[in-house]
Amino acid sequence: MARKVIHSDQAPKAIGPYSQAIQVEAGKMTFLSGQIPLDPASMEMVPGDVVAQAERVMENLKAVLAAAGCDFSHVVRCTIFLTDLGDFARVNEVYGRYFTGAPPARATVQVAALPRGAKVEIDAIAVS
């Protein structure tokens, strides 16, 4: 799948590991539901801070991508939901480790609450 990074100097530069836009030719699209930091073996929330939660969320996304025959290089769009935007930098650091090439387009929003008391939830769209 050919991914083209779109950048305009007439719009703000990315302030984290994301691209202004990603353009792809038509292909197979996979829409990943939001993942929260549940351990798939126990279905319990992982213990620890927002960093531990973000790591579990990314591993959950990685597993769903693999089941679809994809990996993080196929992801073209994500949304990060945080209960505290003060956690932005720490979640950003974890998130950025999973994208070795041009990161996908992304939005990050603060929400009042997430399921099971999670601090972070991330969804994704992949194209293969």
N, CA, C and O atoms as a MOPAC input file, in Angstrom:
PM7 MOZYME 1SCF
protein

 N      0.83400 1    -1.16800 1     0.00000 1
 C      0.00000 1     0.00000 1     0.00000 1
 C      0.88400 1     1.23800 1     0.00000 1
 O      1.76500 1     1.37900 1     0.84800 1
 N      0.65000 1     2.12000 1    -0.93900 1
 C      1.40900 1     3.36600 1    -1.00800 1
 C      0.72300 1     4.41700 1    -0.14000 1
 O     -0.45200 1     4.73300 1    -0.32600 1
 N      1.48400 1     4.94600 1     0.80700 1
 C      0.98800 1     6.01700 1     1.68000 1
 C      1.75900 1     7.27400 1     1.34300 1
 O      2.99000 1     7.26500 1     1.32300 1
 N      1.05900 1     8.33300 1     1.08500 1
 C      1.70700 1     9.60200 1     0.79400 1
 C      1.41400 1    10.56600 1     1.93400 1
 O      0.26100 1    10.81300 1     2.28500 1
 N      2.48600 1    11.10300 1     2.50100 1
 C      2.33000 1    12.09300 1     3.56300 1
 C      2.01200 1    13.43600 1     2.91500 1
 O      2.72200 1    13.88500 1     2.01600 1
 N      0.95300 1    14.06200 1     3.37300 1
 C      0.55300 1    15.37800 1     2.87700 1
 C      0.97200 1    16.41300 1     3.91400 1
 O      0.68000 1    16.27100 1     5.10200 1
 N      1.65800 1    17.45200 1     3.45400 1
 C      2.08700 1    18.52000 1     4.35600 1
 C      1.89300 1    19.86700 1     3.67500 1
 O      2.20400 1    20.03500 1     2.49600 1
 N      1.37800 1    20.81400 1     4.43000 1
 C      1.25000 1    22.18200 1     3.94900 1
 C      1.91200 1    23.12600 1     4.94300 1
 O      1.64500 1    23.06300 1     6.14300 1
 N      2.76400 1    23.98700 1     4.44400 1
 C      3.35400 1    25.01700 1     5.29400 1
 C      2.33100 1    26.08400 1     5.66000 1
 O      2.59700 1    26.93300 1     6.51200 1
 N      1.17200 1    26.04900 1     5.03000 1
 C      0.10900 1    27.01200 1     5.30700 1
 C     -0.78200 1    26.56200 1     6.46500 1
 O     -1.72200 1    27.26400 1     6.83600 1
 N     -0.48700 1    25.39300 1     7.03400 1
 C     -1.20100 1    24.87400 1     8.21200 1
 C     -0.15300 1    24.60300 1     9.29400 1
 O      1.02600 1    24.43500 1     8.98400 1
 N     -0.57800 1    24.56000 1    10.56600 1
 C      0.39000 1    24.31600 1    11.64400 1
 C      1.11000 1    22.98300 1    11.47700 1
 O      0.51200 1    21.99200 1    11.05900 1
 N      2.40700 1    22.96900 1    11.81000 1
 C      3.18500 1    21.74300 1    11.79700 1
 C      2.68000 1    20.82100 1    12.89900 1
 O      2.10000 1    21.28400 1    13.88100 1
 N      2.89500 1    19.53300 1    12.74300 1
 C      2.50600 1    18.55500 1    13.76000 1
 C      3.27000 1    18.83300 1    15.05100 1
 O      4.46900 1    19.11000 1    15.02500 1
 N      2.57100 1    18.75700 1    16.17400 1
 C      3.21400 1    18.97300 1    17.46900 1
 C      3.43100 1    17.65000 1    18.20400 1
 O      3.63000 1    17.63400 1    19.41900 1
 N      3.39100 1    16.56600 1    17.47400 1
 C      3.60100 1    15.24100 1    18.05000 1
 C      3.80400 1    14.24700 1    16.93500 1
 O      3.98600 1    14.63300 1    15.78100 1
 N      3.77600 1    12.95100 1    17.27200 1
 C      3.97300 1    11.92900 1    16.25100 1
 C      2.70800 1    11.69100 1    15.42700 1
 O      2.02600 1    10.68000 1    15.59400 1
 N      2.41400 1    12.61700 1    14.55600 1
 C      1.30800 1    12.47800 1    13.61300 1
 C      1.60100 1    13.31000 1    12.38900 1
 O      2.43800 1    14.21100 1    12.42200 1
 N      0.91400 1    13.00600 1    11.31500 1
 C      1.05900 1    13.74800 1    10.06600 1
 C     -0.16000 1    14.63500 1     9.88000 1
 O     -1.23600 1    14.33200 1    10.39700 1
 N      0.00300 1    15.74000 1     9.13700 1
 C     -1.16100 1    16.58100 1     8.84300 1
 C     -2.22100 1    15.77100 1     8.11800 1
 O     -3.41100 1    15.89900 1     8.40500 1
 N     -1.79700 1    14.94700 1     7.19100 1
 C     -2.72100 1    14.08000 1     6.45200 1
 C     -1.93000 1    12.94500 1     5.82600 1
 O     -0.72700 1    13.05600 1     5.59100 1
 N     -2.63100 1    11.85000 1     5.56200 1
 C     -2.08400 1    10.70000 1     4.84900 1
 C     -3.02500 1    10.41100 1     3.68900 1
 O     -4.24200 1    10.35300 1     3.87000 1
 N     -2.46600 1    10.23200 1     2.50800 1
 C     -3.27600 1     9.92100 1     1.32900 1
 C     -2.93500 1     8.50700 1     0.87100 1
 O     -1.76300 1     8.13800 1     0.79000 1
 N     -3.96800 1     7.71900 1     0.57300 1
 C     -3.76800 1     6.34900 1     0.10300 1
 C     -4.66800 1     6.08700 1    -1.09100 1
 O     -5.72800 1     6.69600 1    -1.23900 1
 N     -4.22900 1     5.18100 1    -1.93100 1
 C     -5.08300 1     4.71800 1    -3.02000 1
 C     -6.15900 1     3.83500 1    -2.39800 1
 O     -5.99700 1     3.33900 1    -1.28300 1
 N     -7.24600 1     3.64200 1    -3.11900 1
 C     -8.31300 1     2.77900 1    -2.60700 1
 C     -7.75200 1     1.39600 1    -2.32400 1
 O     -6.97800 1     0.85900 1    -3.11600 1
 N     -8.13500 1     0.83300 1    -1.21600 1
 C     -7.66600 1    -0.49100 1    -0.82300 1
 C     -8.63800 1    -1.06400 1     0.19000 1
 O     -9.76600 1    -0.59100 1     0.32300 1
 N     -8.19400 1    -2.07300 1     0.89400 1
 C     -9.01700 1    -2.66600 1     1.93100 1
 C     -8.89100 1    -1.80900 1     3.19000 1
 O     -7.78800 1    -1.58500 1     3.69000 1
 N    -10.02000 1    -1.33800 1     3.69300 1
 C    -10.01300 1    -0.50400 1     4.88900 1
 C    -10.44800 1    -1.32100 1     6.09600 1
 O    -11.39800 1    -2.10100 1     6.03200 1
 N     -9.73100 1    -1.12400 1     7.19600 1
 C    -10.05700 1    -1.78400 1     8.45300 1
 C    -10.28100 1    -0.70700 1     9.50100 1
 O     -9.40300 1     0.11700 1     9.75800 1
 N    -11.45000 1    -0.72000 1    10.09500 1
 C    -11.81500 1     0.25900 1    11.11900 1
 C    -11.71000 1    -0.41400 1    12.48100 1
 O    -12.49000 1    -1.31300 1    12.79600 1
 N    -10.75500 1     0.01400 1    13.28200 1
 C    -10.54100 1    -0.58200 1    14.59100 1
 C    -11.32500 1     0.19200 1    15.64100 1
 O    -11.22200 1     1.41400 1    15.74200 1
 N    -12.10100 1    -0.53600 1    16.41100 1
 C    -12.82600 1     0.07800 1    17.52600 1
 C    -11.82700 1     0.57600 1    18.55800 1
 O    -10.68600 1     0.11800 1    18.61600 1
 N    -12.27600 1     1.51300 1    19.36200 1
 C    -11.41900 1     2.03800 1    20.41400 1
 C    -10.98800 1     0.94600 1    21.37900 1
 O    -11.79100 1     0.11100 1    21.79400 1
 N     -9.72400 1     0.96500 1    21.72600 1
 C     -9.18700 1     0.02000 1    22.69900 1
 C     -8.88700 1     0.75300 1    23.99500 1
 O     -8.32500 1     1.84800 1    23.99100 1
 N     -9.27000 1     0.13100 1    25.10100 1
 C     -8.91200 1     0.63600 1    26.41900 1
 C     -7.90100 1    -0.34100 1    27.01500 1
 O     -7.68500 1    -1.41200 1    26.44800 1
 N     -7.28000 1    -0.00100 1    28.13800 1
 C     -6.19700 1    -0.83400 1    28.66800 1
 C     -6.66300 1    -2.08100 1    29.42300 1
 O     -6.34900 1    -2.26100 1    30.60000 1
 N     -7.40500 1    -2.92600 1    28.73900 1
 C     -7.80800 1    -4.20700 1    29.32300 1
 C     -6.78700 1    -5.27600 1    28.96500 1
 O     -6.36200 1    -5.37400 1    27.81400 1
 N     -6.39600 1    -6.06600 1    29.93800 1
 C     -5.55600 1    -7.22900 1    29.68600 1
 C     -6.44700 1    -8.27400 1    29.03300 1
 O     -7.44700 1    -8.67600 1    29.62900 1
 N     -6.11500 1    -8.73300 1    27.81300 1
 C     -7.00400 1    -9.66300 1    27.12600 1
 C     -7.15000 1   -11.01200 1    27.83300 1
 O     -8.15800 1   -11.69500 1    27.64800 1
 N     -6.16800 1   -11.40200 1    28.63000 1
 C     -6.24700 1   -12.68400 1    29.32900 1
 C     -7.22700 1   -12.63400 1    30.49900 1
 O     -7.99800 1   -13.56900 1    30.71300 1
 N     -7.19000 1   -11.54100 1    31.25000 1
 C     -8.03300 1   -11.43600 1    32.45300 1
 C     -9.25400 1   -10.55000 1    32.26400 1
 O    -10.19400 1   -10.59700 1    33.05800 1
 N     -9.23700 1    -9.74300 1    31.21000 1
 C    -10.27800 1    -8.73300 1    30.96700 1
 C    -10.37100 1    -7.72100 1    32.11000 1
 O    -11.42500 1    -7.12700 1    32.33800 1
 N     -9.27600 1    -7.53400 1    32.81500 1
 C     -9.17400 1    -6.53900 1    33.88100 1
 C     -8.30500 1    -5.39200 1    33.38900 1
 O     -7.45500 1    -5.56900 1    32.51600 1
 N     -8.53100 1    -4.21600 1    33.95900 1
 C     -7.69600 1    -3.06200 1    33.63900 1
 C     -6.27200 1    -3.33200 1    34.10300 1
 O     -6.06100 1    -3.90100 1    35.17300 1
 N     -5.29000 1    -2.92300 1    33.29600 1
 C     -3.89800 1    -3.08800 1    33.70900 1
 C     -3.60900 1    -2.13400 1    34.86200 1
 O     -4.11000 1    -1.00900 1    34.88600 1
 N     -2.81000 1    -2.58000 1    35.80500 1
 C     -2.44300 1    -1.67200 1    36.89400 1
 C     -1.42400 1    -0.65100 1    36.40600 1
 O     -0.71100 1    -0.88700 1    35.43100 1
 N     -1.36500 1     0.47000 1    37.08400 1
 C     -0.33200 1     1.44900 1    36.76300 1
 C     -0.89000 1     2.76500 1    36.26700 1
 O     -2.09800 1     2.99700 1    36.24400 1
 N      0.03400 1     3.61100 1    35.87200 1
 C     -0.29700 1     4.96900 1    35.45700 1
 C     -0.72300 1     5.01600 1    33.99900 1
 O     -0.92800 1     3.98100 1    33.36400 1
 N     -0.85200 1     6.23000 1    33.47700 1
 C     -1.30600 1     6.40400 1    32.09800 1
 C     -0.31600 1     5.83000 1    31.08600 1
 O     -0.71800 1     5.43400 1    29.99200 1
 N      0.96100 1     5.77900 1    31.42900 1
 C      1.95800 1     5.18600 1    30.53300 1
 C      1.70000 1     3.68200 1    30.39100 1
 O      1.69500 1     3.15700 1    29.27700 1
 N      1.49000 1     3.00000 1    31.49900 1
 C      1.18100 1     1.56800 1    31.46000 1
 C     -0.11700 1     1.32900 1    30.69200 1
 O     -0.22600 1     0.37000 1    29.92800 1
 N     -1.09500 1     2.20300 1    30.89800 1
 C     -2.36200 1     2.06400 1    30.18800 1
 C     -2.16700 1     2.28200 1    28.68600 1
 O     -2.70700 1     1.52500 1    27.88000 1
 N     -1.40900 1     3.29500 1    28.30600 1
 C     -1.18000 1     3.57000 1    26.88200 1
 C     -0.44200 1     2.40700 1    26.21600 1
 O     -0.75200 1     2.04600 1    25.08100 1
 N      0.52800 1     1.82300 1    26.91300 1
 C      1.25400 1     0.68000 1    26.35800 1
 C      0.30900 1    -0.49300 1    26.10700 1
 O      0.40500 1    -1.14900 1    25.06900 1
 N     -0.61100 1    -0.76700 1    27.05100 1
 C     -1.56100 1    -1.87000 1    26.86700 1
 C     -2.51000 1    -1.56900 1    25.71300 1
 O     -2.83200 1    -2.46000 1    24.92700 1
 N     -2.95600 1    -0.32900 1    25.60600 1
 C     -3.84500 1     0.05700 1    24.50800 1
 C     -3.15700 1    -0.17900 1    23.17000 1
 O     -3.76200 1    -0.73800 1    22.25500 1
 N     -1.90300 1     0.23800 1    23.04400 1
 C     -1.18000 1     0.06800 1    21.78600 1
 C     -0.95600 1    -1.41200 1    21.47700 1
 O     -1.02800 1    -1.81000 1    20.31500 1
 N     -0.68800 1    -2.22600 1    22.48400 1
 C     -0.53300 1    -3.66300 1    22.26200 1
 C     -1.86200 1    -4.29000 1    21.83300 1
 O     -1.88200 1    -5.19500 1    20.99800 1
 N     -2.96600 1    -3.81200 1    22.40000 1
 C     -4.28000 1    -4.30900 1    21.98600 1
 C     -4.55100 1    -3.95200 1    20.52900 1
 O     -5.03500 1    -4.78600 1    19.76300 1
 N     -4.23900 1    -2.71200 1    20.14400 1
 C     -4.40600 1    -2.31100 1    18.74800 1
 C     -3.52200 1    -3.15400 1    17.83200 1
 O     -3.95200 1    -3.57300 1    16.75700 1
 N     -2.28600 1    -3.40000 1    18.26300 1
 C     -1.35000 1    -4.21000 1    17.48100 1
 C     -1.93300 1    -5.60400 1    17.22200 1
 O     -1.81100 1    -6.13400 1    16.11800 1
 N     -2.56200 1    -6.19100 1    18.23300 1
 C     -3.14800 1    -7.52800 1    18.09400 1
 C     -4.31300 1    -7.52800 1    17.11100 1
 O     -4.44600 1    -8.45200 1    16.30900 1
 N     -5.15300 1    -6.50600 1    17.16600 1
 C     -6.28700 1    -6.42500 1    16.24600 1
 C     -5.78500 1    -6.18200 1    14.82200 1
 O     -6.29000 1    -6.78100 1    13.87300 1
 N     -4.79800 1    -5.31000 1    14.67600 1
 C     -4.20800 1    -5.09100 1    13.35600 1
 C     -3.66500 1    -6.39000 1    12.78400 1
 O     -3.89400 1    -6.69100 1    11.61300 1
 N     -2.95000 1    -7.16100 1    13.59100 1
 C     -2.37500 1    -8.43300 1    13.12700 1
 C     -3.47600 1    -9.39700 1    12.69800 1
 O     -3.33200 1   -10.10200 1    11.70000 1
 N     -4.56800 1    -9.42900 1    13.44500 1
 C     -5.68400 1   -10.31200 1    13.08300 1
 C     -6.27900 1    -9.92800 1    11.73700 1
 O     -6.85100 1   -10.76900 1    11.04400 1
 N     -6.14300 1    -8.64900 1    11.36600 1
 C     -6.64700 1    -8.15500 1    10.08200 1
 C     -5.59000 1    -8.24700 1     8.98300 1
 O     -5.83500 1    -7.82100 1     7.85400 1
 N     -4.42300 1    -8.79800 1     9.30000 1
 C     -3.34200 1    -8.87800 1     8.32000 1
 C     -2.63800 1    -7.55400 1     8.12100 1
 O     -2.07700 1    -7.30200 1     7.05500 1
 N     -2.66100 1    -6.70900 1     9.13000 1
 C     -2.06000 1    -5.36400 1     9.04900 1
 C     -1.06600 1    -5.16900 1    10.18800 1
 O     -0.93300 1    -6.01000 1    11.07800 1
 N     -0.37600 1    -4.03800 1    10.13200 1
 C      0.45400 1    -3.59300 1    11.24400 1
 C      0.35400 1    -2.07300 1    11.30100 1
 O     -0.42100 1    -1.47100 1    10.55700 1
 N      1.13200 1    -1.45500 1    12.17700 1
 C      1.00900 1    -0.00500 1    12.35200 1
 C      1.37100 1     0.78700 1    11.10300 1
 O      0.96700 1     1.94300 1    10.97900 1
 N      2.12300 1     0.19600 1    10.16800 1
 C      2.44800 1     0.91000 1     8.92900 1
 C      1.21000 1     1.09500 1     8.05000 1
 O      1.22900 1     1.92200 1     7.13800 1
 N      0.15000 1     0.35400 1     8.30000 1
 C     -1.09200 1     0.46800 1     7.53100 1
 C     -2.06200 1     1.49200 1     8.12200 1
 O     -3.05700 1     1.83800 1     7.48500 1
 N     -1.78500 1     1.97400 1     9.32000 1
 C     -2.70700 1     2.89500 1     9.99700 1
 C     -2.61100 1     4.28000 1     9.36700 1
 O     -1.52400 1     4.84200 1     9.23500 1
 N     -3.76600 1     4.81900 1     8.97900 1
 C     -3.80200 1     6.13600 1     8.34600 1
 C     -4.48500 1     7.19100 1     9.22500 1
 O     -4.36300 1     8.38800 1     8.96500 1
 N     -5.20000 1     6.75100 1    10.26000 1
 C     -5.91800 1     7.70500 1    11.11200 1
 C     -6.13800 1     7.10900 1    12.48600 1
 O     -6.49800 1     5.93800 1    12.60100 1
 N     -5.92800 1     7.89700 1    13.53200 1
 C     -6.20900 1     7.50200 1    14.91500 1
 C     -6.92200 1     8.63100 1    15.63300 1
 O     -6.80600 1     9.79900 1    15.26100 1
 N     -7.64700 1     8.27000 1    16.64700 1
 C     -8.18200 1     9.24000 1    17.59500 1
 C     -7.76100 1     8.77800 1    18.97800 1
 O     -7.95100 1     7.61700 1    19.34100 1
 N     -7.19100 1     9.68900 1    19.74400 1
 C     -6.80700 1     9.40700 1    21.12700 1
 C     -7.78400 1    10.15200 1    22.02900 1
 O     -7.99800 1    11.35500 1    21.88400 1
 N     -8.36200 1     9.41900 1    22.94900 1
 C     -9.26800 1     9.99700 1    23.93700 1
 C     -8.56900 1     9.94400 1    25.29100 1
 O     -8.13700 1     8.87700 1    25.72500 1
 N     -8.45600 1    11.09000 1    25.95800 1
 C     -7.81300 1    11.17900 1    27.26600 1
 C     -8.77900 1    11.78900 1    28.27000 1
 O     -9.54100 1    12.69600 1    27.93300 1
 N     -8.74900 1    11.29500 1    29.49500 1
 C     -9.56500 1    11.92700 1    30.53900 1
 C     -8.86000 1    13.14900 1    31.12300 1
 O     -9.47500 1    13.95000 1    31.82700 1
 N     -7.56000 1    13.29000 1    30.82700 1
 C     -6.80400 1    14.44800 1    31.30400 1
 C     -5.77500 1    14.82700 1    30.23800 1
 O     -4.82300 1    14.08200 1    30.00500 1
 N     -5.96100 1    15.97400 1    29.59200 1
 C     -4.99900 1    16.39900 1    28.56900 1
 C     -3.61000 1    16.64800 1    29.14500 1
 O     -2.63900 1    16.77200 1    28.39800 1
 N     -3.51200 1    16.72100 1    30.46900 1
 C     -2.20700 1    16.81600 1    31.10700 1
 C     -1.36400 1    15.57200 1    30.86900 1
 O     -0.14600 1    15.60200 1    31.04900 1
 N     -2.00700 1    14.47100 1    30.46100 1
 C     -1.30300 1    13.22700 1    30.15000 1
 C     -0.83100 1    13.16900 1    28.69900 1
 O     -0.22300 1    12.18200 1    28.28500 1
 N     -1.10400 1    14.21000 1    27.93100 1
 C     -0.82200 1    14.21800 1    26.49200 1
 C      0.61700 1    13.83000 1    26.17000 1
 O      0.83600 1    12.95100 1    25.33700 1
 N      1.59400 1    14.45700 1    26.80000 1
 C      3.00300 1    14.22200 1    26.46100 1
 C      3.41000 1    12.78500 1    26.75300 1
 O      4.13100 1    12.17800 1    25.96100 1
 N      2.96400 1    12.23500 1    27.87000 1
 C      3.35800 1    10.86400 1    28.22500 1
 C      2.70600 1     9.84700 1    27.28800 1
 O      3.35600 1     8.88100 1    26.88700 1
 N      1.45500 1    10.04200 1    26.93900 1
 C      0.78000 1     9.14100 1    26.00100 1
 C      1.40200 1     9.29200 1    24.61600 1
 O      1.60200 1     8.30300 1    23.91100 1
 N      1.70300 1    10.51300 1    24.23100 1
 C      2.33200 1    10.79500 1    22.94100 1
 C      3.64100 1    10.02900 1    22.77900 1
 O      3.92400 1     9.50000 1    21.70400 1
 N      4.43900 1     9.96900 1    23.84400 1
 C      5.72800 1     9.28100 1    23.79100 1
 C      5.51700 1     7.78800 1    23.54200 1
 O      6.20100 1     7.19500 1    22.70800 1
 N      4.58000 1     7.18500 1    24.25500 1
 C      4.28500 1     5.75400 1    24.06200 1
 C      3.75500 1     5.52100 1    22.65500 1
 O      4.23400 1     4.63700 1    21.94400 1
 N      2.77900 1     6.30500 1    22.26000 1
 C      2.14700 1     6.18300 1    20.94100 1
 C      3.19300 1     6.27600 1    19.82500 1
 O      3.17000 1     5.48600 1    18.88100 1
 N      4.09300 1     7.22900 1    19.93500 1
 C      5.10000 1     7.47000 1    18.90800 1
 C      6.04400 1     6.30000 1    18.69600 1
 O      6.57700 1     6.13800 1    17.59800 1
 N      6.26700 1     5.47900 1    19.72000 1
 C      7.16200 1     4.32300 1    19.59500 1
 C      6.61400 1     3.26200 1    18.64300 1
 O      7.37500 1     2.43300 1    18.14400 1
 N      5.32800 1     3.27500 1    18.38900 1
 C      4.71200 1     2.23300 1    17.56500 1
 C      4.68900 1     2.57800 1    16.07500 1
 O      4.32300 1     1.73800 1    15.25300 1
 N      5.07200 1     3.78600 1    15.72600 1
 C      5.06800 1     4.20800 1    14.32300 1
 C      6.49600 1     4.50900 1    13.90600 1
 O      7.05600 1     5.53400 1    14.29400 1
 N      7.10200 1     3.59900 1    13.09800 1
 C      8.49900 1     3.75300 1    12.71000 1
 C      8.65400 1     4.65700 1    11.49400 1
 O      9.69900 1     5.28200 1    11.31400 1
 N      7.62200 1     4.73200 1    10.65900 1
 C      7.66000 1     5.61600 1     9.49000 1
 C      6.83500 1     6.85700 1     9.78200 1
 O      6.70900 1     7.28300 1    10.93000 1
 N      6.28100 1     7.42300 1     8.73500 1
 C      5.42600 1     8.59600 1     8.89000 1
 C      4.19500 1     8.20800 1     9.71000 1
 O      3.45600 1     7.30800 1     9.31300 1
 N      3.96500 1     8.86200 1    10.83200 1
 C      2.81200 1     8.51100 1    11.64700 1
 C      1.51000 1     8.93500 1    10.96500 1
 O      1.51500 1     9.80600 1    10.09500 1
 N      0.40600 1     8.32100 1    11.36100 1
 C     -0.87400 1     8.63000 1    10.71800 1
 C     -1.41400 1     9.98600 1    11.13100 1
 O     -0.92500 1    10.61300 1    12.07100 1
 N     -2.43400 1    10.42400 1    10.40700 1
 C     -3.18100 1    11.60600 1    10.83800 1
 C     -3.85000 1    11.25400 1    12.16700 1
 O     -4.11100 1    10.08300 1    12.44300 1
 N     -4.12700 1    12.27400 1    12.99300 1
 C     -4.60400 1    11.97100 1    14.33900 1
 C     -5.35200 1    13.14400 1    14.94200 1
 O     -5.10300 1    14.30200 1    14.60700 1
 N     -6.26300 1    12.82800 1    15.82700 1
 C     -6.89600 1    13.82900 1    16.68400 1
 C     -6.76800 1    13.33400 1    18.11600 1
 O     -6.81400 1    12.13100 1    18.37100 1
 N     -6.60600 1    14.26000 1    19.04200 1
 C     -6.57400 1    13.93600 1    20.46500 1
 C     -7.59100 1    14.82200 1    21.15800 1
 O     -7.59100 1    16.04100 1    20.98400 1
 N     -8.46300 1    14.19400 1    21.95000 1
 C     -9.50900 1    14.94600 1    22.63400 1
 C     -9.58900 1    14.54300 1    24.09600 1
 O     -9.31900 1    13.39700 1    24.45600 1
 N     -9.95900 1    15.49300 1    24.92600 1
 C    -10.21800 1    15.19800 1    26.33300 1
 C    -11.69400 1    14.88000 1    26.48500 1
 O    -12.55400 1    15.56200 1    25.92700 1
 N    -11.97300 1    13.83300 1    27.25000 1
 C    -13.34600 1    13.41500 1    27.50200 1
 C    -13.58500 1    13.37400 1    29.00800 1
 O    -12.64100 1    13.29800 1    29.79400 1
 N    -14.84700 1    13.42400 1    29.39700 1
 C    -15.19000 1    13.42100 1    30.82000 1
 C    -14.87700 1    12.07900 1    31.47700 1
 O    -14.43600 1    12.03400 1    32.62500 1
 N    -15.10500 1    10.99300 1    30.75400 1
 C    -14.86300 1     9.66400 1    31.31500 1
 C    -14.73500 1     8.65800 1    30.17600 1
 O    -15.19400 1     8.89300 1    29.05900 1
 N    -14.09300 1     7.52300 1    30.49400 1
 C    -13.95300 1     6.41500 1    29.55800 1
 C    -14.42900 1     5.13800 1    30.24100 1
 O    -14.49900 1     5.08700 1    31.46800 1
 N    -14.75700 1     4.10400 1    29.46500 1
 C    -15.22300 1     2.85300 1    30.06100 1
 C    -14.23500 1     2.29100 1    31.08700 1
 O    -13.01900 1     2.38700 1    30.92300 1
 N    -14.78600 1     1.70900 1    32.13200 1
 C    -14.03100 1     1.03800 1    33.19400 1
 C    -13.03100 1     1.95200 1    33.90100 1
 O    -12.09800 1     1.46900 1    34.54100 1
 N    -13.21500 1     3.24500 1    33.79300 1
 C    -12.31300 1     4.17900 1    34.46000 1
 C    -10.97000 1     4.34800 1    33.77000 1
 O    -10.02100 1     4.84600 1    34.37500 1
 N    -10.88000 1     3.93900 1    32.51200 1
 C     -9.62400 1     4.07900 1    31.76100 1
 C     -9.24000 1     5.54700 1    31.65300 1
 O    -10.09000 1     6.43700 1    31.67300 1
 N     -7.93000 1     5.77400 1    31.53800 1
 C     -7.41400 1     7.13100 1    31.33300 1
 C     -7.19100 1     7.42800 1    29.85900 1
 O     -7.08700 1     8.59000 1    29.46600 1
 N     -7.11600 1     6.37000 1    29.03200 1
 C     -6.82900 1     6.53300 1    27.60800 1
 C     -7.57100 1     5.48000 1    26.79900 1
 O     -7.70700 1     4.33300 1    27.22400 1
 N     -8.04500 1     5.88600 1    25.62900 1
 C     -8.63800 1     4.98900 1    24.63700 1
 C     -8.16700 1     5.47600 1    23.27100 1
 O     -8.08200 1     6.68000 1    23.02800 1
 N     -7.86300 1     4.53300 1    22.38200 1
 C     -7.40000 1     4.89800 1    21.03800 1
 C     -8.12200 1     4.01600 1    20.02100 1
 O     -8.23400 1     2.80400 1    20.20200 1
 N     -8.61300 1     4.64900 1    18.94400 1
 C     -9.16300 1     3.89700 1    17.82000 1
 C     -8.29200 1     4.15400 1    16.60100 1
 O     -7.41300 1     5.01500 1    16.64000 1
 N     -8.52400 1     3.41900 1    15.52200 1
 C     -7.66800 1     3.55100 1    14.34700 1
 C     -8.39600 1     3.14100 1    13.08000 1
 O     -9.37900 1     2.40100 1    13.11300 1
 N     -7.88800 1     3.64200 1    11.96300 1
 C     -8.31400 1     3.20600 1    10.63300 1
 C     -7.04800 1     2.78700 1     9.89700 1
 O     -6.06900 1     3.53100 1     9.84300 1
 N     -7.08400 1     1.57900 1     9.32900 1
 C     -5.94200 1     1.06000 1     8.56800 1
 C     -6.36900 1     0.79700 1     7.13300 1
 O     -7.52100 1     0.44800 1     6.87600 1
 N     -5.44200 1     0.96500 1     6.20000 1
 C     -5.68800 1     0.67300 1     4.78300 1
 C     -4.57500 1    -0.25400 1     4.30300 1
 O     -3.39200 1     0.03000 1     4.49000 1
 N     -4.96900 1    -1.36100 1     3.68600 1
 C     -3.97600 1    -2.30400 1     3.16400 1
 C     -4.25600 1    -2.60000 1     1.71700 1
 O     -3.53000 1    -3.37500 1     1.09400 1

